[in-house]
Amino acid sequence: MGDSAPRELISLADDEGNSVAVNVLGRSPRWAAGLDAEIVVKTPFVSGRIDLALYVARLESWADALDRLDAGADVAWMEMSRGPSVFIQLTGERDCPEVVVEDESGSMVTVRVPLVPPDDWIADHRHRLRQVMDHWVPLLSG
């Protein structure tokens, strides 16, 4: 393990100032098997953040989502669960990739962020996931 804990599970950004990130904040003080995290959306028009609980099954489902994206399919991550959902559409409404963050169970707000990630973004995110899992999962109980 390195000197600092890996914090960025997802970091998608483009040259236009649009970005969506999922940041691990640390172990949850309320739940020994969970991590506190946040989804952060930044665009020149709208910015916001929402709390997120991460646990091993959600991290594993992100690995499955990356495999589906690599195969050319759109994905829904954390759909059908309480809390926010993240959708990645490889060809969105504006004929470019877009990330949709939906908080249907809380604020009922949906944000659609068009962005063009770098060519190696899936490999980069597999690496990010591996770092997060290698560091954080052994610290979780349950």
Secondary structure, 3 states (H helix, E strand, C coil): CCCCCCCEEEEEECCCCCEEEEEEEEECCCCCCCEEEEEEEECCCCEEEEEEEECHHHHHHHHHHHHHHHCCCCEEECCCCCCCEEEEECCCCCCCCEEEEEECCCCCEEEEEECCCCCCHHHHHHHHHHHHHHHHHHHCCC
